[in-house]
Amino acid sequence: MTAPLPTTPPAPHRLGAAGAALTLVLASASALALASGGTVSAAAGAPRTAPGSAGQQLTVSTASDLAPPGQTVRVTGKGYDPAKGVYVALCKDNGDDRLPAPCAGGADVTGAAKASQWIVPVGDAHAGELGTPYGAGGGFDVELRLTAKSEGLDCARVACSVVTRVDHRGVGDRSQDVRVPVAFRGGDAVGPGGEGVDVPQGTVAYAAVAQFTTAGKPRDVLLHPDSGKLYVGSEDLPDTAGANESGLHVLDPADGRLRGSVTRAPGSTGALSQRPVRQLIAPLPGDGVVFAYPLRGIGTAREGDSAAAGAWVPGAAVTDSAPGVTPGTVLVAQGPVLSEVDIATAAVKRTLTLDGGEEFALDAARGAVWFTDFGNRRMYRVDTAAFKVTAAVELPRGEGFGGFAEVDPETGAVWVGLDTSVVVHDAAGERVGTVEGQDLPRAARFDAAAHEAYVVWQDAGDPSRPGSDNNGALAVYRTADLKPAAKPVVLPGNHGQSGAASLAVQPGGGTLFVTNPAEGRIVRLERSVSPTVAQGPTDRTVTAGTVVSLTARAEGTPSPAVVWQVSTDAGKNWKAVPGATAATYAFTAAAAHDGQRYRAEFHNSAGTSRTTAITLTVTAPPDGSSTEGAGGTGSTGGTDASAGTSGTGGTAATGGGDGTVTAGAAGGSSDTTTGGTASGGTAGGGSGGATAAGGTTGGALASTGVTVASLGGAAVVLTAAGWALVRRRRPGGAA
C-alpha cells in the first residue's frame, strides 16, 4: 500500500462552523433557528456546593473561570440557623475555624454593588433595608458581585472563597461558617496547598469507555444539541456480509444502541435509493440533521423518517459543505467552486470560483470562509456578505498530506492540518503557531467552555512509512497557547486507508466520540481529572476535651473519595483513620493526640492527591476549667462625650476559638440622646483582632440586636476583621 495522496477527500464534519450559522440554514432564522455548538460564554464555570458543620449547604452558581473585572453570581443557602444573622461575601479563606478575612467590596453605601449580603432572622429590625430575611428552612437566595481584586483582597495571590459567617451580633460564633472556594480566569490556581501523589493535581486524562459497532463504516458523527442523540453518517462496511449499512443512523450515545436508520434518499432524478452519508452538515431544530451524500446530494432527515428529503446540486461532485449564511441555505465546494445553495431545491444562489482547492472552513461569527488550496499551499479568505476573496494567506511549503481546515468559533482561529502538523492562524490570517505530531491530522473540534481543541491523528496505514503502527491518537490542546491539555490517547487500529476519522464533542468536553472507519467502530471516550485540593485543614492548638473538626475538600472527575490519615511519628509513617471517610473528621482531643499529624487523601480513577499535613497541639485546660478562650467585656458607655473602653477577644491560637466581642459604649446619633460616640471592642481570632464599630444602643449597625434608630442619610458602617457592609437608608424609609 502507499501513503495517502497529497490532497485527500476532506474531513467530513463541519459542526464547529455550524455553531454560529445554524440560524441561517432553514427557511426562517427566527422560527427555525438551529441549535448550535457555538461560542459559549467564557464565564461558564460550574456551580459548586459546600456543606457546613451543622448540615448547612452553600451553593455558588459559578465558582470557576470567573471574570476578573467582576461577575455576578447567585448564592443560595439552606439549613442555616434562622435565629442567627449571617453575612455572605467573598473573603480570603484562612482555613477551618478561622475568621475569613479580609473580604472584598469595601463600603457599599447603596447596596447596589452587591459586594456583600446580610441575611437576618424573620422579623429582625434590620430586615428589608439592610438585611434579607431567611426563607423557609433557613434558606436564602441572593446575588454577589465577585471581583478578583478589591479593597486589599487579591484573589490572584491568596485563596478566596464565598463564605457565610455569623454577623456582628455573634462574633465568636463559628457555627454558621461555610466556605465555597472560587477561582478567577487567567490566574494561577491559589489554594490550600496539597500535592499529587502519582500525577500532578488536576491532571486531565481521557480513556475509552465503550465502542459502538452498530452503524456500519462511520464517516461522520454529530451529537445533537437538543435531542442528545448521536447521529452517524455511514458507508457500507465490507466486513458485515449480508447487510448494507449505508445511510444515516441514530444511536443512543450512552451505549451505542441503534435507535433507527434512514437509508434512502433521492438521486439526481428524484428516485429513492439507499445512499451512503459522508458528511453531517448541521443539526435541525429539536432533532434531525442536514447532511451531504454522494455525489451531489443535500438531504434532511430525523429519527423515524422512512426516507430522507433531498435534492442534487447541479455541476460537479460536492467535495465539502457547511451551513449557509442566509436562511435555508448551505455552502458547498465543488472543487475550486464555492456556492451557496438552497437546501430544499439545491438551486444555486451565489457562486465564486477560486484559483484552486476543494475544502473550506466557515467562520460564521465573523462572516468569513477560509478556502484551502493544499496544492498551492495557500488559503483564501472569502467575505460571506460580498462573496468575494478579501485575502490570501500562504501555508508552509511542501508536497505532503493536506488534512483539514476548521475554525475555532470562540476565537476565529483557523486550524489547518498539513503533513504531520497543524498550522494555526488567527482570525486575521496571521500565523500564531504550529502543533507537531507523528501521524496525519484528520479532524478537529473545539469547546468554548473548556477553551480546548480536540484533534484526531490517524496513522497512514502504510507499513513502508517510517513510524507507521496502524494506531492513531486523540490529542487535546489549549486554544490560548496551543499547549497539550491532556495526555494523548492511543486509538488502536485507527488508520487512514479506509477514510478520514471524525469526532463529536459533548459541550464542556466531558465526553468525546471518535470514528474508526477502518474497523467500523465509534469509540466513546470520557474525561477524568485527578483530585485538586480545594480546601484543607490548618495547624490547630486546642485544649484537651475540645471537639476538633478537620475539613478537607477536593475537586475531580469523577468525584474523588476521601480517607483521613494520621501519623504519630512526625510524618514518617501514615495510617488510615478507621471510618474517617467524609469531608469532615471530628473527634475529641486528648493529651495522647498532642503532636500528631493529620491529612486527607483523595482518590479517583485519574489519580491520588493529598492535603498538606497539619499538626495538632493539645494543651491541658487552664486550671482544669474552660477549654475555650473567652472574649473580654466592653465597658459601659458613659456620657455623650465619652465612651467605655473596649474588651479584648480571645486568641484562636490559645483559646481554640475567636473569642467573644462585646461592643463598647452605646453609640449616639444626631437625633438620639442615648450614649455618645462608640468605640467598638476588638474581635479575637484574627491577626491581632479587628475593631468592631458600634455600641449596645442607638444608630449603629453593630449594635447587639437593638433596632437602628435613625440613619439620617448617613452611612452605616460595619468593619469586623475585614468585613465591610455600608448601606444608605432610602429617603423617608425605615431602617
C-alpha positions, 0 to 999 in steps of 0.5 A: 500500500502507499501513503495517502495522496497529497490532497485527500477527500476532506474531513467530513464534519463541519459542526464547529462552523455550524455553531454560529450559522445554524440560524441561517440554514432553514427557511426562517432564522427566527422560527427555525433557528438551529441549535448550535455548538457555538461560542459559549460564554467564557464565564461558564464555570460550574456551580459548586456546593459546600456543606457546613458543620451543622448540615448547612449547604452553600451553593455558588452558581459559578465558582470557576473561570470567573471574570476578573473585572467582576461577575455576578453570581447567585448564592443560595443557602439552606439549613442555616440557623434562622435565629442567627444573622449571617453575612455572605461575601467573598473573603480570603479563606484562612482555613477551618475555624478561622475568621475569613478575612479580609473580604472584598467590596469595601463600603457599599453605601447603596447596596447596589454593588452587591459586594456583600449580603446580610441575611437576618432572622424573620422579623429582625429590625434590620430586615428589608433595608439592610438585611434579607430575611431567611426563607423557609428552612433557613434558606436564602437566595441572593446575588454577589458581585465577585471581583478578583481584586478589591479593597486589599483582597487579591484573589490572584495571590491568596485563596478566596472563597464565598463564605457565610459567617455569623454577623456582628451580633455573634462574633465568636460564633463559628457555627454558621461558617461555610466556605465555597472556594472560587477561582478567577480566569487567567490566574494561577490556581491559589489554594490550600496547598496539597500535592499529587501523589502519582500525577500532578493535581488536576491532571486531565486524562481521557480513556475509552469507555465503550465502542459502538459497532452498530452503524456500519463504516462511520464517516461522520458523527454529530451529537445533537444539541437538543435531542442528545442523540448521536447521529452517524453518517455511514458507508457500507462496511465490507466486513458485515456480509449480508447487510448494507449499512449505508445511510444515516443512523441514530444511536443512543450515545450512552451505549451505542444502541441503534435507535433507527436508520434512514437509508434512502434518499433521492438521486439526481432524478428524484428516485429513492435509493439507499445512499451512503452519508459522508458528511453531517452538515448541521443539526435541525431544530429539536432533532434531525440533521442536514447532511451531504451524500454522494455525489451531489446530494443535500438531504434532511432527515430525523429519527423515524423518517422512512426516507430522507428529503433531498435534492442534487446540486447541479455541476460537479461532485460536492467535495465539502459543505457547511451551513449557509449564511442566509436562511435555508441555505448551505455552502458547498465546494465543488472543487475550486467552486464555492456556492451557496445553495438552497437546501430544499431545491439545491438551486444555486444562489451565489457562486465564486470560483477560486484559483484552486482547492476543494475544502473550506472552513466557515467562520460564521461569527465573523462572516468569513470562509477560509478556502484551502488550496493544499496544492498551492499551499495557500488559503483564501479568505472569502467575505460571506456578505460580498462573496468575494476573496478579501485575502490570501494567506500562504501555508508552509511549503511542501508536497505532503498530506493536506488534512483539514481546515476548521475554525475555532468559533470562540476565537476565529482561529483557523486550524489547518492540518498539513503533513504531520502538523497543524498550522494555526492562524488567527482570525486575521490570517496571521500565523500564531503557531504550529502543533507537531505530531507523528501521524496525519491530522484528520479532524478537529473540534473545539469547546468554548467552555473548556477553551480546548481543541480536540484533534484526531491523528490517524496513522497512514496505514502504510507499513513502508512509512517510517513510524507507521503502527496502524494506531492513531491518537486523540490529542487535546490542546489549549486554544490560548497557547496551543499547549497539550491539555491532556495526555494523548490517547492511543486509538488502536487500529485507527488508520487512514486507508479506509477514510478520514476519522471524525469526532463529536464533542459533548459541550464542556468536553466531558465526553468525546466520540471518535470514528474508526472507519477502518474497523467500523467502530465509534469509540466513546471516550470520557474525561477524568481529572485527578483530585485538586485540593480545594480546601484543607485543614490548618495547624490547630492548638486546642485544649484537651476535651475540645471537639476538633473538626478537620475539613478537607475538600477536593475537586475531580472527575469523577468525584474523588473519595476521601480517607483521613490519615494520621501519623504519630511519628512526625510524618514518617509513617501514615495510617488510615483513620478507621471510618474517617471517610467524609469531608469532615473528621471530628473527634475529641482531643486528648493529651495522647493526640498532642503532636500528631499529624493529620491529612486527607487523601483523595482518590479517583480513577485519574489519580491520588492527591493529598492535603498538606499535613497539619499538626495538632497541639493539645494543651491541658485546660487552664486550671482544669476549667474552660477549654475555650478562650473567652472574649473580654467585656466592653465597658459601659458607655458613659456620657455623650462625650465619652465612651467605655473602653473596649474588651479584648477577644480571645486568641484562636491560637490559645483559646481554640476559638475567636473569642467573644466581642462585646461592643463598647459604649452605646453609640449616639446619633444626631437625633438620639440622646442615648450614649455618645460616640462608640468605640467598638471592642476588638474581635479575637481570632484574627491577626491581632483582632479587628475593631468592631464599630458600634455600641449596645444602643442607638444608630449603629449597625453593630449594635447587639440586636437593638433596632437602628434608630435613625440613619439620617442619610448617613452611612452605616458602617460595619468593619469586623476583621475585614468585613465591610457592609455600608448601606444608605437608608432610602429617603423617608424609609425605615431602617 
